[in-house]
Amino acid sequence: MKVSFLHSPSPALAVMAVLLVLFSAHPALAKYAAIIVDADTGAVLHEVNADTRNYPASLTKMMTLYMTFEALGDGRFTLDQKLRASKRASNQAPSKLGLKKGQSITVRDAILALVTKSANDVATIIAESLGEDEANFARMMTRKAKEIGMSSTTFRNASGLPNRRQLSTARDLSVLARGLLTDHPEYYHFFSVQSFSHNGKTYKNHNKMLKTYSGADGIKTGYIRASGFNLAASAARYDRRLVGVVMGGLSAKSRNVHMAKLLDKGFRVIRSGVAMKDMGESQKQALLESKKKTQRATAAKAVKKAKAAWGIQVGAFSRYASAHLVASSAARRLPPSLLANAKVVVMPQKEENGMIYRARLIGLDKARARHVCEELKKDNFGCMAIPPKGKVSAALSAADRQTVRK
């Protein structure tokens, strides 16, 4: 950028000119990057510039939400707890709810405001509530990022508003997306909410993939001028889940179309077992092992005429994918010796307001079912034991035939 003055600049103007030149040295749009990951195995199915450090923009809020879910898990927050807006929070740049100093918002609504409206004022409210001030909360975020394997990420704020030192990579953000799925499955359903109402206003989710891509149920969009259009997405099909990240898109629409193509390609790989060109040997092996695991699970027909006809339920959902995710996550939290031959199933049932999908593990005896619930409750899962009702085998067979529905 060329900076010129008609007259000799004052020292203050000279300093301003230097700062302007330094800032403009950063490109208007980040370098394109993308990654598609098998959410179950971590196998990378596709990657381009996955380790290039770019501005995460509002994908930052995924970590803010991760920290929020941790606080809910350890009792620092409750969903109905009210958080107050500070003057600094109220002064944040849009997108925001427009909360004034002293106004409050529940933690539940704060989560929804981040997911749908991507509200910067709410991100600061959460940061100040958990970290006393946003700078300290950003340091907490960065430490947590390192703990969960995001080795190339640094946070400087809770919202993703422009900061030249706030950087991440497509690979790191896919790790974060998977972390939200596996570490906090009981809260993942928030990411599928398509609209949110607060103080008489309704805000639609910026993530249009929820409507346009079959099986999509989260996660987050992001944009600042320096980042381009970013998207972290997750979708479940064929009883499998993929996580994708695209950074540096030229528009929201083209970014979404591109993500859909990458996910489609990833699901074809999952189904066929044919690896993409850029998959390494270790990634191919991980994919092969995952496929074998799925085949073994499918081949082992439910719990055949077993004495163990009890089960547990860990939630009921409006989407098959969400129910299967939570049930699978619950199963992964338990040692194989405790699960024995229990099987993850989703039990659909038509209600007045539409279909609901019950997330269950079936194939336990009475004592084991109660023990499993005790263990899951320690991890903050809702859980109840389900007694046999005489139609378990039929339900399990039906569950084997189900396809994932949006």
MARFIFI-378832 format. One line per 3 residues: number of its first residue (from 0); their letters; for each residue y, z, x of C-alpha. Coordinates in pm, 1 decimal, always signed. Layout:
residues N
NUM) a) Y/Z/X | ...
end
This chain:
residues 406
0) mkv) +0.0/+0.0/+0.0 | +340.4/-96.2/+138.1 | +617.4/+159.0/+94.5
3) sfl) +972.9/+53.6/+177.5 | +1320.4/+197.9/+128.8 | +1660.9/+31.8/+131.9
6) hsp) +1800.0/+307.0/+350.7 | +1653.3/+538.9/+612.2 | +1433.1/+786.7/+426.3
9) spa) +1497.5/+1157.2/+422.1 | +1222.3/+1379.6/+573.9 | +1106.1/+1472.3/+223.6
12) lav) +1079.3/+1107.2/+121.2 | +902.0/+1024.3/+444.1 | +638.5/+1290.9/+378.0
15) mav) +600.0/+1165.4/+21.7 | +551.4/+811.8/+149.8 | +277.6/+920.7/+390.1
18) llv) +95.6/+1112.4/+116.1 | +121.7/+813.0/-114.3 | -32.4/+586.1/+147.9
21) lfs) -313.5/+831.4/+219.7 | -399.2/+871.0/-148.7 | -392.6/+497.7/-211.1
24) ahp) -646.1/+451.9/+67.0 | -910.7/+559.9/-184.1 | -1030.9/+267.6/-397.1
27) ala) -934.1/+247.3/-761.9 | -1299.8/+216.7/-855.1 | -1593.8/+382.4/-678.2
30) kya) -1875.3/+181.1/-530.1 | -2144.9/+95.1/-783.3 | -2449.4/+323.2/-770.6
33) aii) -2753.6/+366.7/-991.0 | -3086.2/+546.8/-1003.7 | -3374.4/+567.8/-1252.5
36) vda) -3618.1/+857.8/-1218.9 | -3941.2/+955.6/-1390.6 | -3834.8/+1291.5/-1533.6
39) dtg) -4187.2/+1435.0/-1517.3 | -4277.7/+1345.0/-1158.5 | -3942.6/+1283.8/-991.0
42) avl) -4062.3/+939.5/-879.7 | -3767.8/+705.6/-820.1 | -3826.2/+381.0/-1009.7
45) hev) -3501.7/+211.4/-913.3 | -3206.5/+292.0/-687.6 | -2895.4/+120.4/-554.1
48) nad) -2647.2/+311.8/-337.1 | -2805.5/+630.3/-473.2 | -2677.5/+840.2/-180.9
51) trn) -2322.5/+703.7/-177.0 | -2074.7/+983.7/-247.4 | -1853.1/+902.8/-544.1
54) ypa) -1631.5/+1091.8/-786.3 | -1850.1/+1238.0/-1063.6 | -1562.9/+1257.8/-1318.4
57) slt) -1684.5/+1432.3/-1635.8 | -2046.6/+1425.7/-1521.3 | -1918.4/+1741.2/-1350.7
60) kmm) -1943.1/+1910.3/-1688.6 | -2323.4/+1889.1/-1666.0 | -2303.5/+2155.3/-1394.9
63) tly) -2050.3/+2355.1/-1598.6 | -2304.4/+2348.0/-1881.3 | -2589.2/+2436.5/-1644.0
66) mtf) -2392.9/+2746.6/-1540.7 | -2321.5/+2822.7/-1907.6 | -2690.9/+2801.6/-1997.3
69) eal) -2775.5/+3033.1/-1706.5 | -2519.3/+3282.2/-1839.2 | -2681.3/+3264.9/-2182.8
72) gdg) -3019.9/+3323.4/-2024.3 | -2921.5/+3634.0/-1830.8 | -2701.7/+3787.8/-2101.5
75) rft) -2355.1/+3727.1/-1959.0 | -2286.0/+3504.1/-2259.8 | -2406.9/+3490.0/-2618.3
78) ldq) -2366.0/+3182.5/-2835.5 | -2137.1/+3366.1/-3078.5 | -1924.7/+3525.7/-2807.5
81) klr) -1556.5/+3426.1/-2819.8 | -1376.0/+3301.5/-2508.9 | -996.1/+3301.4/-2487.5
84) ask) -780.3/+3021.2/-2354.6 | -542.4/+3096.5/-2068.5 | -211.9/+2921.4/-2007.8
87) ras) -375.8/+2723.1/-1728.4 | -658.2/+2612.2/-1958.1 | -413.9/+2505.1/-2230.1
90) nqa) -223.3/+2295.3/-1974.2 | -521.1/+2085.8/-1866.0 | -489.0/+1709.3/-1900.8
93) psk) -670.9/+1528.3/-2183.1 | -935.3/+1483.5/-2297.4 | -909.5/+1828.2/-2459.1
96) lgl) -920.9/+2022.1/-2785.6 | -560.4/+2135.7/-2745.9 | -626.6/+2508.9/-2753.7
99) kkg) -312.8/+2718.7/-2704.7 | -289.1/+3024.7/-2483.2 | -459.5/+3317.3/-2656.5
102) qsi) -665.2/+3104.0/-2894.9 | -1040.6/+3151.5/-2880.7 | -1356.6/+2945.9/-2908.1
105) tvr) -1718.4/+3055.8/-2935.6 | -1958.6/+2973.7/-2654.9 | -2156.8/+2756.8/-2897.5
108) dai) -1848.7/+2551.9/-2985.9 | -1747.0/+2539.7/-2620.6 | -2081.8/+2380.1/-2534.5
111) lal) -2040.4/+2124.8/-2812.7 | -1681.8/+2053.2/-2706.3 | -1799.4/+1971.3/-2353.1
114) vtk) -2089.1/+1756.4/-2473.6 | -1896.8/+1553.2/-2734.0 | -1523.1/+1559.2/-2666.9
117) san) -1561.4/+1630.6/-2294.2 | -1279.0/+1880.3/-2335.8 | -1110.4/+1969.5/-2006.8
120) dva) -934.3/+2274.8/-2148.3 | -1268.8/+2416.8/-2260.8 | -1422.9/+2353.7/-1917.5
123) tii) -1147.8/+2568.0/-1764.9 | -1200.7/+2840.4/-2026.8 | -1569.2/+2862.4/-1931.5
126) aes) -1483.7/+2855.0/-1560.4 | -1237.9/+3141.2/-1592.9 | -1477.4/+3339.8/-1811.2
129) lge) -1763.8/+3318.1/-1561.0 | -1578.8/+3292.8/-1231.0 | -1249.9/+3478.4/-1296.5
132) dea) -1063.9/+3165.9/-1182.7 | -1159.0/+2799.0/-1168.4 | -1153.2/+2773.7/-788.6
135) nfa) -1409.8/+3051.7/-758.7 | -1619.4/+2899.9/-1035.7 | -1618.2/+2567.8/-847.6
138) rmm) -1755.8/+2748.6/-542.4 | -2025.2/+2897.8/-765.7 | -2104.5/+2548.2/-895.0
141) trk) -2134.9/+2411.3/-542.5 | -2369.5/+2691.9/-437.4 | -2584.6/+2633.6/-743.9
144) ake) -2588.7/+2260.7/-669.5 | -2731.8/+2329.0/-323.8 | -2989.5/+2570.0/-471.2
147) igm) -3132.7/+2308.3/-707.0 | -3140.0/+2029.9/-447.6 | -2802.1/+1856.3/-484.2
150) sst) -2744.9/+1833.5/-110.1 | -2448.2/+1592.8/-113.7 | -2235.2/+1747.5/-388.8
153) tfr) -1912.1/+1946.1/-370.4 | -1724.6/+2073.3/-674.4 | -1355.5/+2164.4/-685.3
156) nas) -1312.0/+2210.9/-1061.0 | -1518.4/+2253.8/-1375.9 | -1400.6/+1944.2/-1560.9
159) glp) -1417.0/+1646.2/-1326.4 | -1041.6/+1584.8/-1333.5 | -925.8/+1397.4/-1019.9
162) nrr) -977.5/+1577.3/-690.7 | -1051.5/+1383.1/-373.0 | -1290.7/+1651.9/-248.3
165) qls) -1499.8/+1661.5/-565.4 | -1786.8/+1429.7/-477.1 | -2147.8/+1369.8/-572.5
168) tar) -2413.2/+1099.3/-565.6 | -2627.5/+924.9/-825.0 | -2934.4/+1091.9/-675.7
171) dls) -2779.9/+1439.2/-692.9 | -2667.8/+1387.7/-1051.7 | -3019.9/+1279.9/-1148.6
174) vla) -3144.2/+1607.0/-995.2 | -2892.2/+1794.0/-1210.8 | -2995.5/+1605.4/-1524.9
177) rgl) -3361.1/+1688.4/-1458.8 | -3262.1/+2048.5/-1391.8 | -3100.2/+2074.1/-1733.9
180) ltd) -3419.1/+1937.4/-1888.6 | -3664.2/+2161.4/-1704.1 | -3464.2/+2478.2/-1633.9
183) hpe) -3288.7/+2510.0/-1970.1 | -3497.4/+2315.8/-2225.4 | -3404.2/+2556.1/-2505.1
186) yyh) -3044.0/+2431.4/-2486.8 | -3102.1/+2063.3/-2414.3 | -3079.3/+1977.7/-2785.6
189) ffs) -2701.0/+2022.1/-2762.3 | -2679.9/+1693.3/-2570.6 | -2807.7/+1497.3/-2871.1
192) vqs) -2530.8/+1617.5/-3106.7 | -2333.2/+1311.8/-3218.5 | -2027.4/+1487.6/-3361.3
195) fsh) -1863.3/+1828.0/-3354.7 | -1602.4/+1988.3/-3580.2 | -1347.7/+2248.7/-3473.3
198) ngk) -1037.5/+2373.4/-3652.1 | -1062.4/+2100.5/-3915.8 | -1103.3/+1812.5/-3669.7
201) tyk) -1420.7/+1618.9/-3599.3 | -1493.6/+1477.7/-3254.9 | -1754.3/+1207.7/-3195.3
204) nhn) -1978.6/+1209.8/-2892.1 | -1856.2/+971.3/-2619.6 | -2218.8/+890.1/-2536.8
207) kml) -2283.0/+584.3/-2753.7 | -2630.9/+544.1/-2605.6 | -2742.8/+805.2/-2857.8
210) kty) -2695.9/+544.2/-3130.8 | -2769.5/+222.6/-2945.7 | -3076.6/+303.2/-2736.1
213) sga) -3403.4/+402.5/-2899.4 | -3532.1/+729.0/-2755.5 | -3202.1/+833.3/-2595.7
216) dgi) -3109.5/+1198.2/-2653.7 | -2844.9/+1282.3/-2387.2 | -2680.3/+1345.4/-2142.2
219) ktg) -2313.7/+1283.4/-2044.0 | -2044.4/+1022.3/-1985.5 | -1755.9/+1037.1/-1741.5
222) yir) -1446.5/+843.0/-1642.1 | -1145.4/+871.3/-1418.0 | -972.1/+573.8/-1258.6
225) asg) -1111.8/+657.5/-916.0 | -1470.8/+680.6/-1040.3 | -1502.8/+396.8/-1285.5
228) fnl) -1728.0/+449.4/-1587.3 | -2013.5/+690.6/-1514.3 | -2315.1/+779.5/-1725.3
231) aas) -2611.5/+1012.3/-1695.2 | -2871.1/+933.5/-1961.6 | -3215.4/+1050.5/-2062.7
234) aar) -3458.4/+882.3/-2297.8 | -3815.2/+945.6/-2410.8 | -4063.5/+675.8/-2509.1
237) ydr) -4442.6/+645.0/-2506.9 | -4468.2/+1021.2/-2451.2 | -4278.6/+982.2/-2122.7
240) rlv) -3918.1/+1053.9/-2020.1 | -3678.1/+883.1/-1782.5 | -3346.7/+1000.1/-1641.3
243) gvv) -3086.4/+747.7/-1529.8 | -2746.0/+764.3/-1361.5 | -2497.1/+478.4/-1331.3
246) mgg) -2167.9/+523.3/-1145.0 | -1873.7/+289.1/-1098.2 | -1912.3/+86.1/-1416.5
249) lsa) -1631.3/-155.6/-1504.6 | -1623.1/-55.0/-1872.6 | -1802.8/+183.7/-2102.5
252) ksr) -1970.4/-102.8/-2287.6 | -2095.5/-288.4/-1980.5 | -2211.5/+39.8/-1825.6
255) nvh) -2415.4/+121.7/-2137.2 | -2569.3/-225.0/-2149.6 | -2661.6/-198.3/-1782.9
258) mak) -2814.2/+146.6/-1829.9 | -3021.6/+18.4/-2121.8 | -3159.0/-262.8/-1904.8
261) lld) -3247.1/-23.5/-1623.8 | -3420.5/+217.0/-1862.1 | -3612.1/-68.7/-2026.1
264) kgf) -3729.8/-179.4/-1683.3 | -3828.5/+176.3/-1597.1 | -4034.4/+218.5/-1913.2
267) rvi) -4212.3/-110.3/-1842.1 | -4307.8/+27.5/-1502.7 | -4428.9/+353.0/-1656.6
270) rsg) -4649.0/+166.2/-1902.1 | -4785.5/-98.0/-1668.1 | -4804.0/+98.5/-1344.5
273) vam) -4647.8/-197.3/-1162.7 | -4387.2/-57.5/-925.5 | -4041.5/-202.4/-875.3
276) kdm) -3969.1/-382.5/-551.8 | -3770.5/-99.3/-400.4 | -4024.5/+177.6/-459.4
279) ges) -4157.5/+344.4/-146.9 | -4522.8/+431.8/-93.9 | -4471.7/+799.9/-175.9
282) qkq) -4291.9/+706.0/-498.4 | -4572.9/+467.6/-593.1 | -4827.9/+743.1/-530.3
285) all) -4634.4/+992.5/-741.5 | -4616.0/+737.3/-1024.1 | -4989.5/+666.1/-997.9
288) esk) -5076.8/+1035.6/-1009.7 | -4849.8/+1081.9/-1310.2 | -5017.5/+792.7/-1488.9
291) kkt) -5363.0/+935.4/-1417.6 | -5251.9/+1271.0/-1551.2 | -5130.8/+1109.9/-1873.3
294) qra) -5454.6/+914.5/-1910.5 | -5664.1/+1229.1/-1863.4 | -5455.4/+1413.4/-2123.1
297) taa) -5495.3/+1127.8/-2372.2 | -5868.7/+1094.2/-2306.3 | -5931.0/+1465.1/-2362.7
300) kav) -5913.3/+1461.2/-2740.4 | -5718.4/+1761.1/-2871.5 | -5924.5/+2076.3/-2913.6
303) kka) -6252.6/+1952.5/-3061.0 | -6403.8/+2195.7/-3306.3 | -6304.7/+2473.4/-3073.3
306) kaa) -6323.1/+2836.6/-3164.3 | -5970.8/+2851.5/-3029.7 | -5773.9/+2730.4/-3331.5
309) wgi) -5463.2/+2941.9/-3286.2 | -5138.6/+2800.5/-3154.9 | -4777.9/+2888.0/-3081.3
312) qvg) -4451.3/+2733.6/-3196.5 | -4144.8/+2720.3/-2971.0 | -3899.1/+2554.3/-3207.3
315) afs) -3835.2/+2299.3/-3482.1 | -3614.6/+1995.3/-3424.9 | -3469.9/+1693.4/-3600.6
318) rya) -3605.8/+1462.0/-3328.4 | -3955.0/+1409.8/-3195.5 | -3828.1/+1371.6/-2838.5
321) sah) -3649.9/+1707.7/-2842.0 | -3954.7/+1884.6/-2984.6 | -4188.9/+1730.1/-2729.8
324) lva) -3950.1/+1812.6/-2445.9 | -3932.3/+2183.3/-2535.4 | -4308.5/+2213.4/-2593.6
327) ssa) -4382.2/+2040.9/-2262.6 | -4130.3/+2258.0/-2079.8 | -4287.6/+2570.2/-2228.1
330) arr) -4630.2/+2455.6/-2110.1 | -4498.8/+2396.6/-1757.9 | -4366.8/+2753.5/-1743.4
333) lpp) -4717.4/+2894.3/-1796.7 | -5004.3/+2921.8/-1546.2 | -5300.6/+2691.1/-1620.1
336) sll) -5529.7/+2993.9/-1642.8 | -5330.6/+3121.8/-1938.8 | -5305.6/+2785.8/-2115.9
339) ana) -5678.2/+2707.2/-2078.5 | -5739.8/+2400.0/-2302.8 | -5419.5/+2429.3/-2504.1
342) kvv) -5249.1/+2100.3/-2586.9 | -4886.1/+2011.4/-2646.8 | -4839.3/+1869.4/-2996.7
345) vmp) -4547.7/+1784.5/-3222.1 | -4610.6/+1849.8/-3589.0 | -4394.0/+1632.7/-3817.9
348) qke) -4310.6/+1744.7/-4167.7 | -4088.6/+1588.9/-4430.8 | -3825.4/+1823.8/-4569.7
351) eng) -3548.8/+1779.4/-4827.6 | -3296.3/+1698.4/-4554.9 | -3528.0/+1463.8/-4364.7
354) miy) -3805.3/+1495.8/-4108.8 | -3843.7/+1799.5/-3888.1 | -4065.5/+1816.8/-3579.5
357) rar) -4233.2/+2142.8/-3481.7 | -4291.7/+2196.3/-3109.1 | -4630.1/+2362.9/-3057.9
360) lig) -4909.1/+2441.4/-2815.4 | -5242.5/+2441.4/-2997.5 | -5591.9/+2539.0/-2884.8
363) ldk) -5559.4/+2909.3/-2808.5 | -5744.6/+3211.6/-2935.8 | -5554.1/+3487.1/-3115.1
366) ara) -5510.3/+3716.0/-2814.2 | -5409.3/+3432.6/-2581.5 | -5155.3/+3297.7/-2830.9
369) rhv) -4984.9/+3635.1/-2849.5 | -4993.8/+3671.1/-2470.4 | -4841.6/+3324.1/-2425.0
372) cee) -4556.7/+3414.1/-2661.4 | -4489.4/+3733.7/-2470.7 | -4461.9/+3537.7/-2145.1
375) lkk) -4239.5/+3265.8/-2291.6 | -4003.5/+3517.2/-2448.2 | -3940.9/+3652.9/-2098.7
378) dnf) -3803.0/+3305.1/-2019.8 | -3584.4/+3310.7/-2333.3 | -3802.1/+3077.5/-2539.0
381) gcm) -3822.9/+3143.6/-2909.9 | -4193.2/+3175.1/-2982.4 | -4428.0/+3273.2/-3262.5
384) aip) -4805.9/+3271.3/-3288.1 | -4953.2/+3029.9/-3544.2 | -5287.0/+3122.5/-3708.6
387) pkg) -5553.2/+2858.4/-3784.2 | -5508.4/+2670.2/-4108.9 | -5822.7/+2459.8/-4120.5
390) kvs) -5666.2/+2126.2/-4031.8 | -5599.6/+2172.2/-3663.1 | -5829.8/+1894.1/-3542.3
393) aal) -5679.3/+1640.6/-3781.3 | -5329.6/+1740.6/-3679.7 | -5415.1/+1704.1/-3312.6
396) saa) -5562.9/+1359.2/-3364.0 | -5252.8/+1255.4/-3554.5 | -5033.6/+1392.2/-3278.4
399) drq) -5218.0/+1175.5/-3024.2 | -5120.0/+867.2/-3223.4 | -4753.5/+954.6/-3268.1
402) tvr) -4479.9/+758.8/-3096.3 | -4151.8/+905.2/-2990.8 | -3879.5/+867.6/-3247.9
405) k) -3509.0/+893.9/-3193.6
end
